């Protein structure tokens, strides 16, 4: 199935209903592709690729993984996009804030976020979600950046959370 996954990228101008429908479809597609795959790296790489292929807003899409040797630090994991930051401390920038607080971060204007880390200066808005394993332990954060301001909102948080749930519920 993965070889045939080639959706049309949903444009930034999509209606909320179109966006919600695409997230629901993608959740089912992710679940089907990942069925039986136990490897976390493979799961993260697949989710990043499928998200990047599905939404025009996904300028940079990927994971920062909790470093097992440095548990208060994130290290870049599987992603789609330009070069990412290699390491981010908990509490630093949008990703580090999501890791430290355990809460979704929706940033309509990255320039207005205190301590924003500009891994790519073209990024204008961002959403970051904590990724938890089946036991509720933080294993990573999902970071999605857009080169336009205001690209993400509550609908994206809901859709991405549902995808993360099906992708990492058994992790």
C-alpha positions as CSV (number, residue, x, y, z in Angstrom):
1,X,0.0,0.0,0.0
2,X,2.8,2.5,0.8
3,X,4.1,2.4,-2.7
4,X,0.8,3.6,-4.1
5,X,0.3,6.5,-1.6
6,X,0.3,9.7,-3.6
7,X,-2.5,12.0,-2.6
8,X,-3.0,15.4,-4.0
9,X,-1.6,17.9,-1.5
10,X,-4.5,19.7,0.3
11,X,-4.0,23.5,-0.4
12,X,-3.7,26.1,2.3
13,X,-7.0,27.5,1.0
14,X,-8.9,24.3,1.9
15,X,-12.1,24.7,3.9
16,X,-12.2,23.4,7.5
17,X,-14.5,20.5,6.3
18,X,-12.0,19.5,3.6
19,X,-9.2,19.6,6.1
20,X,-11.1,17.6,8.6
21,X,-12.0,15.0,6.0
22,X,-8.3,14.8,4.8
23,X,-7.1,14.2,8.4
24,X,-9.7,11.5,8.9
25,X,-8.7,9.8,5.7
26,X,-5.0,10.1,6.5
27,X,-5.6,8.6,10.0
28,X,-7.0,5.5,8.4
29,X,-4.3,5.3,5.8
30,X,-1.6,5.7,8.4
31,X,-3.1,2.9,10.5
32,X,-3.3,0.6,7.4
33,X,0.3,1.3,6.3
34,X,1.7,0.8,9.8
35,X,-0.3,-2.3,10.7
36,X,2.2,-4.8,12.2
37,X,5.2,-2.5,12.1
38,X,6.9,-2.4,15.5
39,X,9.9,-0.2,14.7
40,X,9.5,3.4,16.0
41,X,11.9,4.9,13.4
42,X,9.9,3.3,10.6
43,X,6.7,4.5,12.1
44,X,7.9,8.1,12.5
45,X,9.4,8.1,9.0
46,X,6.2,6.9,7.5
47,X,4.0,9.4,9.4
48,X,6.3,12.3,8.4
49,X,6.3,11.3,4.8
50,X,2.6,10.8,4.6
51,X,1.8,14.1,6.3
52,X,4.3,16.0,4.0
53,X,2.7,14.4,1.0
54,X,-0.9,15.3,2.1
55,X,-0.8,18.9,3.1
56,X,0.6,22.0,1.3
57,X,1.0,23.6,4.7
58,X,3.7,21.0,5.6
59,X,6.9,22.9,4.8
60,X,8.9,20.9,7.4
61,X,7.4,17.8,9.0
62,X,9.2,15.5,11.4
63,X,10.0,14.2,14.8
64,X,12.4,15.3,17.5
65,X,13.0,12.2,19.7
66,X,13.7,12.2,23.4
67,X,17.4,11.2,23.7
68,X,17.7,8.2,26.0
69,X,21.2,9.2,27.0
70,X,20.1,12.8,27.7
71,X,16.5,12.6,28.8
72,X,15.9,16.4,28.9
73,X,17.0,16.8,25.3
74,X,15.4,16.2,21.9
75,X,17.4,14.9,19.0
76,X,16.3,15.2,15.4
77,X,14.5,12.1,14.1
78,X,12.8,11.2,10.8
79,X,11.6,14.2,8.9
80,X,10.7,15.7,5.5
81,X,12.1,19.1,4.6
82,X,15.2,21.2,4.9
83,X,17.9,20.6,7.4
84,X,16.6,20.5,11.0
85,X,18.1,21.5,14.2
86,X,20.1,18.6,15.6
87,X,19.3,19.0,19.3
88,X,16.8,21.0,21.3
89,X,16.8,21.2,25.1
90,X,13.4,20.7,26.9
91,X,11.9,24.2,27.5
92,X,13.8,25.8,24.5
93,X,11.8,26.9,21.5
94,X,8.5,25.6,20.4
95,X,9.6,21.9,20.3
96,X,11.3,22.1,23.7
97,X,8.3,23.9,25.2
98,X,5.9,21.1,24.0
99,X,8.3,18.5,25.4
100,X,8.6,20.3,28.8
101,X,4.9,21.1,29.2
102,X,3.4,18.0,27.5
103,X,1.0,20.3,25.7
104,X,0.3,21.0,22.0
105,X,1.9,24.3,20.9
106,X,0.1,26.2,18.1
107,X,2.2,29.1,17.0
108,X,0.5,31.4,14.3
109,X,3.6,33.6,14.1
110,X,7.0,32.1,15.0
111,X,8.5,35.6,15.3
112,X,6.2,36.3,18.2
113,X,7.1,33.1,20.1
114,X,9.6,33.9,22.9
115,X,12.8,31.9,22.3
116,X,11.8,30.5,18.9
117,X,14.6,28.6,17.3
118,X,14.8,29.4,13.6
119,X,16.1,26.1,12.1
120,X,14.9,27.4,8.7
121,X,14.3,31.2,8.4
122,X,11.4,30.6,6.0
123,X,9.2,29.1,8.7
124,X,6.4,31.4,9.7
125,X,4.0,29.3,11.7
126,X,4.3,26.0,13.5
127,X,2.4,23.3,15.4
128,X,4.2,20.9,17.8
129,X,2.5,17.9,19.5
130,X,3.9,15.6,22.2
131,X,4.2,11.9,21.1
132,X,3.6,9.4,23.9
133,X,3.9,5.6,24.0
134,X,1.2,3.3,25.2
135,X,2.3,3.9,28.8
136,X,2.0,7.6,28.4
137,X,5.7,8.3,28.4
138,X,6.9,11.1,26.2
139,X,9.0,9.6,23.4
140,X,9.1,12.5,20.9
141,X,7.4,15.6,19.5
142,X,5.9,16.0,16.1
143,X,6.9,19.3,14.6
144,X,5.1,20.8,11.5
145,X,6.2,24.1,10.1
146,X,4.6,26.3,7.4
147,X,6.2,29.1,5.4
148,X,3.0,31.2,5.8
149,X,1.7,32.6,9.1
150,X,-1.5,31.3,10.7
151,X,-1.5,27.9,9.0
152,X,-2.4,25.8,12.0
153,X,-5.2,25.8,14.5
154,X,-7.3,23.6,16.8
155,X,-8.5,21.5,13.8
156,X,-4.9,20.6,13.0
157,X,-4.2,19.7,16.6
158,X,-7.2,17.4,16.7
159,X,-6.4,15.8,13.3
160,X,-2.7,15.3,14.1
161,X,-3.4,14.0,17.6
162,X,-5.7,11.3,16.1
163,X,-2.9,10.3,13.7
164,X,-0.4,10.1,16.4
165,X,-2.7,8.0,18.5
166,X,-3.1,5.4,15.8
167,X,0.6,5.5,14.9
168,X,2.1,5.2,18.4
169,X,-0.6,3.7,20.6
170,X,1.3,0.4,20.8
171,X,4.8,2.0,21.0
